C-alpha cells in the first residue's frame, strides 16, 4: 500500500487556509449586514448664506462655512438645531451649549445670547434636562431618558460666555441639581449621555461634563459675589473629582475598569475593561486644567479609537463598522489645540476639512469608503471646529 501522508501534508495547509478565509468572509459579511455602510443624508442646508466676516489662518474657509451652517441652524428664537433634517431637527442642550461657546469665541455675543436665551427659557427648574427639545421649546419625550450631562454643558457655556449674571437662576438650578445627584460615594447614578442610550453603569460621558459644569459654576459664583453657593459647589466639585479619579483612574475609560493589572515595579497599573471613550478629552483643556495622567489617557484613547480612514469612533465598545464620527474627531482636535499640541490639532482639522461635502458642510460621519455620511451639516461638529481652530490662534479660557 502507498503511504499518502506526504500528499496529505501538502494539501492540508491549503485546506486550512481556505476554511479560515471562508470564516473571515462570513464574519465580514455578517458585520456589514449588522453595520451597513452609512450614506450622506444631504450635501448641506439649501440657501444658507456665507458670513461677511473673513477668518485668517489655514482654516479660514473651514471656519467660514462652519459659521454659515451654525447661522442657518440657529433659528430666530435661538433654538439651535443639531441638524437640518429629520431626526436631527431638534435642540440638544449639549450641542446648543457648544454653539453658544463657539459664537462667543469669535466675538458674536449677540448670536450666543439668543442661544443661551432659548436654553434659559426651557431650563428645568428641578430635575435633569431632557435629551432634546423641539424648536418651540417643548420637550421631546420619545422614550429617551432625561440626561444629567446637560446640567454640566449649559453651566460651562454660560461661564465661557461670561453671562452668569444674566442667567443666574439657570446657573443656580443646574449646579444645585448636580450636587443633589451625588451619592455618598461622591458619584451620581447612571444616566444616558451623548451615546443616546440607556445606561446601567455610570459613564465618563456623564461625569466629565458635570466636573466642568461645577468648576464653571464656582467661577461664576465667585465672580458675582455669591460665597455660599461658591463654597457649596466647590465642596461638591472636590468630592466628585476625588470620586472620579478613584472610580475611573488612571485610564479614565467609559465605565470603570473591571480590574487593575499591576505590571513591573515602577510602571503604572493598567485598567482592564471599561473601554476608551472620546469624552476623556473633557477631563483636560479647555474644560479643565491640564494633568499629566489625563493627557496620557487622552493620547491613549486617540490611539485606540482612530479608524483606518483617519478619524475616530466615539468609543472602544462602539459598533465596529470602521466609520469615523466627526464630533469626536473634532473633540480630539480641540483637546490637542488647547493643550498646545499643534501638530495633532492641525492633522485632525485638515482631515475634517478634507471630508467636507460639496457645499462645504461638515458631515456627521466619514464611512469606510472615505465618503462623507450621515447628516450634513452637524451643528456640534461645526461648533467644535470653530473652537479648535480658535484655540490654535489664542488660548481658550479654562474654568
Secondary structure per residue as TSV (DSSP state, phi and psi in degrees):
chain	resnum	aa	ss	phi	psi
A	1	X	-	360.0	142.7
A	2	X	-	-80.5	145.2
A	3	X	-	-90.3	111.4
A	4	X	-	-94.2	12.7
A	5	X	H	-63.1	-35.7
A	6	X	H	-62.6	-42.5
A	7	X	H	-66.0	-39.5
A	8	X	H	-63.3	-38.9
A	9	X	H	-61.2	-30.6
A	10	X	H	-76.3	-41.0
A	11	X	H	-90.6	-16.0
A	12	X	H	-62.3	-47.3
A	13	X	H	-59.1	-37.5
A	14	X	H	-64.1	-39.4
A	15	X	H	-64.9	-42.5
A	16	X	H	-60.7	-43.1
A	17	X	H	-62.6	-43.5
A	18	X	H	-61.1	-43.4
A	19	X	H	-63.8	-43.6
A	20	X	H	-62.8	-41.8
A	21	X	H	-63.0	-37.5
A	22	X	H	-63.3	-43.6
A	23	X	H	-62.1	-43.4
A	24	X	H	-62.7	-42.0
A	25	X	H	-63.4	-41.7
A	26	X	H	-64.8	-40.9
A	27	X	H	-64.3	-42.0
A	28	X	H	-63.4	-44.3
A	29	X	H	-61.5	-40.7
A	30	X	H	-65.5	-40.6
A	31	X	H	-65.5	-40.1
A	32	X	H	-65.8	-34.7
A	33	X	H	-69.0	-40.0
A	34	X	H	-77.7	-29.6
A	35	X	S	-126.9	75.5
A	36	X	-	-64.2	153.7
A	37	X	-	-63.8	119.1
A	38	X	-	-70.4	151.0
A	39	X	-	-118.3	166.4
A	40	X	B	-78.5	131.6
A	41	X	S	-76.2	-47.0
A	42	X	-	-155.2	156.3
A	43	X	S	-74.1	-23.3
A	44	X	S	163.4	-171.5
A	45	X	-	-87.6	121.9
A	46	X	T	-61.9	132.4
A	47	X	T	75.1	9.8
A	48	X	-	-68.8	147.0
A	49	X	-	-103.1	140.7
A	50	X	-	-76.2	143.0
A	51	X	-	-68.8	152.3
A	52	X	S	-71.1	-31.1
A	53	X	-	-68.5	147.7
A	54	X	-	-109.4	156.2
A	55	X	-	-126.1	133.6
A	56	X	-	-80.5	172.9
A	57	X	S	91.4	173.5
A	58	X	T	-68.3	-14.0
A	59	X	T	-113.1	23.2
A	60	X	H	-57.8	-46.1
A	61	X	H	-68.2	-37.5
A	62	X	H	-60.7	-44.3
A	63	X	H	-67.3	-42.3
A	64	X	H	-59.3	-44.3
A	65	X	H	-68.7	-37.7
A	66	X	H	-63.6	-42.6
A	67	X	H	-65.4	-40.3
A	68	X	H	-58.7	-40.4
A	69	X	H	-72.3	-37.6
A	70	X	H	-63.4	-39.5
A	71	X	H	-61.4	-41.3
A	72	X	H	-70.6	-34.6
A	73	X	H	-78.5	-18.2
A	74	X	B	-93.5	111.6
A	75	X	-	-77.6	164.2
A	76	X	T	-55.1	-29.6
A	77	X	T	-85.1	4.7
A	78	X	S	92.0	-6.0
A	79	X	-	-66.7	122.3
A	80	X	B	-105.4	110.1
A	81	X	-	-73.9	141.0
A	82	X	S	-66.6	-34.1
A	83	X	-	-157.8	171.6
A	84	X	S	-85.1	-23.2
A	85	X	S	-113.6	150.2
A	86	X	G	38.7	-123.0
A	87	X	G	-68.4	-9.2
A	88	X	G	-89.2	-12.6
A	89	X	-	-81.2	55.5
A	90	X	S	-140.4	170.7
A	91	X	B	-104.9	116.5
A	92	X	-	-95.9	127.8
A	93	X	H	-53.6	-37.4
A	94	X	H	-61.1	-55.0
A	95	X	H	-60.5	-43.5
A	96	X	H	-63.3	-36.8
A	97	X	H	-62.0	-41.7
A	98	X	H	-67.9	-35.1
A	99	X	H	-64.5	-44.2
A	100	X	H	-59.3	-45.2
A	101	X	H	-63.0	-40.5
A	102	X	H	-61.6	-43.9
A	103	X	H	-60.4	-44.8
A	104	X	H	-64.3	-32.8
A	105	X	H	-66.9	-21.2
A	106	X	T	-111.0	13.8
A	107	X	T	81.5	12.1
A	108	X	-	-93.9	69.6
A	109	X	H	-67.8	-32.5
A	110	X	H	-65.8	-42.8
A	111	X	H	-63.8	-42.4
A	112	X	H	-61.8	-39.6
A	113	X	H	-61.0	-37.9
A	114	X	H	-64.1	-40.7
A	115	X	H	-64.2	-46.1
A	116	X	H	-69.2	-33.5
A	117	X	H	-59.8	-42.5
A	118	X	H	-63.2	-47.2
A	119	X	H	-61.1	-39.7
A	120	X	H	-63.2	-34.4
A	121	X	H	-72.4	-23.4
A	122	X	H	-108.1	5.3
A	123	X	-	-60.4	142.3
A	124	X	-	-80.7	122.4
A	125	X	S	-66.6	-29.3
A	126	X	S	-141.8	147.8
A	127	X	S	92.0	177.4
A	128	X	-	-79.3	155.9
A	129	X	B	-67.7	145.7
A	130	X	-	-70.0	160.6
A	131	X	S	-62.7	-40.1
A	132	X	-	-156.5	162.5
A	133	X	B	-134.4	154.4
A	134	X	-	-74.4	162.4
A	135	X	T	-66.8	-12.5
A	136	X	T	-81.4	-12.5
A	137	X	S	102.7	-7.6
A	138	X	-	-73.5	135.2
A	139	X	B	-67.5	137.7
A	140	X	-	-95.0	111.7
A	141	X	-	-109.9	92.5
A	142	X	S	-117.1	24.7
A	143	X	S	101.0	-14.8
A	144	X	-	-76.2	134.4
A	145	X	-	-75.8	154.9
A	146	X	-	-56.7	153.0
A	147	X	B	-121.8	122.1
A	148	X	T	-67.8	-28.1
A	149	X	H	-62.3	-21.9
A	150	X	H	-57.6	-35.4
A	151	X	H	-61.1	-36.9
A	152	X	H	-72.3	-43.6
A	153	X	H	-64.7	-43.4
A	154	X	H	-68.7	-32.8
A	155	X	H	-64.3	-43.6
A	156	X	H	-62.3	-44.9
A	157	X	H	-64.2	-39.8
A	158	X	H	-63.5	-42.6
A	159	X	H	-66.4	-45.1
A	160	X	H	-57.2	-39.9
A	161	X	T	-88.1	2.4
A	162	X	T	55.4	47.6
A	163	X	-	-121.3	25.8
A	164	X	T	-59.9	-37.9
A	165	X	T	-67.7	-33.4
A	166	X	T	-71.6	-29.9
A	167	X	T	-123.1	40.0
A	168	X	H	-60.2	-39.5
A	169	X	H	-61.8	-41.5
A	170	X	H	-62.0	-43.3
A	171	X	H	-62.1	-49.6
A	172	X	H	-63.4	-45.5
A	173	X	H	-68.5	-40.7
A	174	X	H	-69.3	-42.7
A	175	X	H	-66.4	-42.1
A	176	X	H	-64.3	-32.3
A	177	X	H	-65.9	-40.6
A	178	X	H	-61.4	-46.1
A	179	X	H	-59.2	-42.7
A	180	X	H	-66.4	-23.7
A	181	X	H	-80.8	-17.9
A	182	X	-	-76.3	130.0
A	183	X	-	-88.2	-175.6
A	184	X	T	-58.6	-27.2
A	185	X	T	-84.6	1.7
A	186	X	S	88.2	1.0
A	187	X	-	-116.9	153.0
A	188	X	-	-80.9	169.8
A	189	X	-	-75.1	162.9
A	190	X	-	-56.1	145.8
A	191	X	-	-149.4	149.4
A	192	X	-	-60.3	153.1
A	193	X	-	-133.0	-151.3
A	194	X	T	-68.5	-10.1
A	195	X	T	-74.1	-11.7
A	196	X	-	58.6	50.1
A	197	X	S	-148.1	155.7
A	198	X	-	-62.6	145.3
A	199	X	-	-127.2	132.1
A	200	X	S	-95.2	-14.6
A	201	X	S	-119.3	150.7
A	202	X	-	-66.6	134.2
A	203	X	-	-112.7	154.9
A	204	X	H	-64.1	-25.1
A	205	X	H	-63.5	-22.5
A	206	X	H	-91.5	-44.5
A	207	X	H	-68.8	-44.0
A	208	X	H	-59.7	-46.4
A	209	X	H	-64.3	-31.9
A	210	X	H	-67.4	-39.2
A	211	X	H	-59.9	-46.4
A	212	X	H	-62.5	-42.6
A	213	X	H	-63.5	-45.1
A	214	X	H	-64.4	-40.6
A	215	X	H	-61.7	-41.3
A	216	X	H	-66.1	-41.1
A	217	X	H	-63.6	-40.4
A	218	X	H	-61.1	-43.4
A	219	X	H	-61.5	-42.3
A	220	X	H	-64.6	-46.1
A	221	X	H	-62.1	-40.4
A	222	X	H	-62.4	-45.3
A	223	X	H	-64.9	-34.7
A	224	X	H	-93.0	-0.8
A	225	X	T	75.1	45.7
A	226	X	-	-117.2	77.6
A	227	X	H	-64.0	-35.0
A	228	X	H	-64.1	-47.0
A	229	X	H	-65.0	-42.0
A	230	X	H	-59.3	-42.8
A	231	X	H	-66.5	-42.9
A	232	X	H	-64.8	-43.9
A	233	X	H	-73.2	-32.7
A	234	X	H	-68.0	-37.1
A	235	X	H	-62.9	-42.3
A	236	X	H	-66.4	-38.7
A	237	X	H	-61.5	-44.7
A	238	X	H	-62.8	-41.0
A	239	X	H	-64.4	-45.2
A	240	X	H	-70.3	-36.8
A	241	X	H	-61.9	-48.6
A	242	X	H	-63.7	-40.4
A	243	X	H	-67.0	-36.6
A	244	X	H	-65.3	-45.9
A	245	X	H	-62.3	-39.8
A	246	X	H	-69.1	-39.6
A	247	X	H	-84.3	-37.6
A	248	X	H	-110.2	-20.1
A	249	X	T	-70.4	160.6
A	250	X	T	-92.7	-4.8
A	251	X	T	-94.4	-19.8
A	252	X	T	55.1	60.9
A	253	X	-	-79.3	-179.7
A	254	X	S	-61.1	-47.7
A	255	X	S	-123.5	160.3
A	256	X	-	-57.5	141.5
A	257	X	-	-62.2	144.8
A	258	X	S	-72.7	-27.9
A	259	X	E	-158.3	168.2
A	260	X	E	-124.9	130.1
A	261	X	E	-99.1	122.1
A	262	X	-	-93.4	120.1
A	263	X	-	-91.9	-150.9
A	264	X	S	-66.6	154.3
A	265	X	T	-54.7	135.3
A	266	X	T	95.9	-14.2
A	267	X	S	-100.8	142.8
A	268	X	-	-67.7	145.9
A	269	X	-	-66.4	156.6
A	270	X	E	-118.3	129.8
A	271	X	E	-74.8	140.6
A	272	X	E	-108.6	123.6
A	273	X	S	88.2	176.3
A	274	X	S	100.5	-45.1
A	275	X	-	79.6	130.8
A	276	X	-	-64.6	150.2
A	277	X	B	-140.9	138.5
A	278	X	G	-61.9	-19.5
A	279	X	G	-67.3	-11.5
A	280	X	G	-58.4	-23.5
A	281	X	G	-59.9	-25.8
A	282	X	G	-75.3	-11.1
A	283	X	G	-81.1	-6.6
A	284	X	S	-124.7	-175.1
A	285	X	T	-55.1	143.0
A	286	X	T	-92.8	16.5
A	287	X	S	-96.2	-19.9
A	288	X	S	-155.9	155.0
A	289	X	-	-59.0	148.2
A	290	X	-	-68.3	142.7
A	291	X	-	-137.9	139.5
A	292	X	H	-57.9	-43.0
A	293	X	H	-63.7	-35.1
A	294	X	H	-73.7	-41.7
A	295	X	H	-57.9	-42.6
A	296	X	H	-61.3	-42.5
A	297	X	H	-66.0	-38.4
A	298	X	H	-65.0	-46.5
A	299	X	H	-63.3	-39.9
A	300	X	H	-64.1	-44.0
A	301	X	H	-62.4	-41.7
A	302	X	H	-61.8	-41.6
A	303	X	H	-62.1	-40.1
A	304	X	H	-70.6	-38.0
A	305	X	H	-91.7	-8.8
A	306	X	B	-67.6	130.9
A	307	X	-	-93.5	165.0
A	308	X	T	-57.6	-26.4
A	309	X	T	-82.9	-1.8
A	310	X	S	104.1	-18.5
A	311	X	S	-91.5	-169.3
A	312	X	B	-123.9	156.7
A	313	X	-	-99.1	156.3
A	314	X	S	-58.6	-37.9
A	315	X	B	-156.6	162.8
A	316	X	T	-65.8	-30.4
A	317	X	T	-96.5	11.1
A	318	X	S	-70.4	168.4
A	319	X	-	-57.8	137.4
A	320	X	-	-90.3	72.8
A	321	X	S	-115.7	3.0
A	322	X	-	72.8	10.3
A	323	X	-	-93.3	136.8
A	324	X	E	-97.6	146.9
A	325	X	E	-110.4	127.6
A	326	X	H	-69.7	-33.7
A	327	X	H	-61.2	-41.6
A	328	X	H	-71.8	-35.7
A	329	X	H	-62.0	-41.7
A	330	X	H	-69.1	-30.0
A	331	X	H	-62.9	-42.0
A	332	X	H	-67.8	-34.0
A	333	X	H	-65.3	-44.8
A	334	X	H	-62.8	-44.0
A	335	X	H	-59.1	-46.9
A	336	X	H	-63.2	-45.1
A	337	X	H	-61.7	-42.4
A	338	X	H	-70.6	-24.1
A	339	X	T	-93.4	2.4
A	340	X	T	86.1	8.5
A	341	X	-	-88.6	78.8
A	342	X	H	-66.5	-33.2
A	343	X	H	-63.9	-47.9
A	344	X	H	-66.6	-43.0
A	345	X	H	-60.0	-44.7
A	346	X	H	-64.5	-39.5
A	347	X	H	-61.1	-44.8
A	348	X	H	-73.9	-38.3
A	349	X	H	-66.3	-37.8
A	350	X	H	-63.3	-39.8
A	351	X	H	-61.9	-46.7
A	352	X	H	-62.7	-40.6
A	353	X	H	-61.5	-40.0
A	354	X	H	-65.9	-32.8
A	355	X	T	-100.8	24.4
A	356	X	-	-69.9	159.9
A	357	X	-	-77.9	177.9
A	358	X	T	-63.2	-24.5
A	359	X	T	-87.2	-1.9
A	360	X	S	91.6	4.2
A	361	X	-	-80.7	149.3
A	362	X	-	-87.6	121.5
A	363	X	E	-82.4	170.6
A	364	X	E	-72.2	-35.3
A	365	X	E	-140.9	167.2
A	366	X	E	-129.1	122.1
A	367	X	-	-84.9	-177.3
A	368	X	T	-64.1	-25.2
A	369	X	T	-88.5	13.8
A	370	X	S	63.6	39.9
A	371	X	-	-122.9	144.3
A	372	X	E	-58.5	143.9
A	373	X	E	-146.1	166.9
A	374	X	E	75.2	-159.5
A	375	X	E	-75.0	142.0
A	376	X	E	-143.7	126.2
A	377	X	S	-83.1	162.6
A	378	X	-	-109.7	121.7
A	379	X	H	-60.2	-40.1
A	380	X	H	-61.9	-44.7
A	381	X	H	-63.0	-44.5
A	382	X	H	-59.3	-43.6
A	383	X	H	-64.7	-43.2
A	384	X	H	-63.5	-38.5
A	385	X	H	-65.2	-41.7
A	386	X	H	-61.0	-43.2
A	387	X	H	-66.8	-42.4
A	388	X	H	-65.7	-46.0
A	389	X	H	-64.1	-37.6
A	390	X	H	-64.8	-36.2
A	391	X	H	-66.5	-22.7
A	392	X	H	-75.3	-23.6
A	393	X	H	-88.7	-38.5
A	394	X	S	-156.0	149.6
A	395	X	-	-61.9	138.5
A	396	X	-	-84.6	150.3
A	397	X	-	-67.6	146.5
A	398	X	-	-120.7	123.4
A	399	X	-	-67.7	360.0
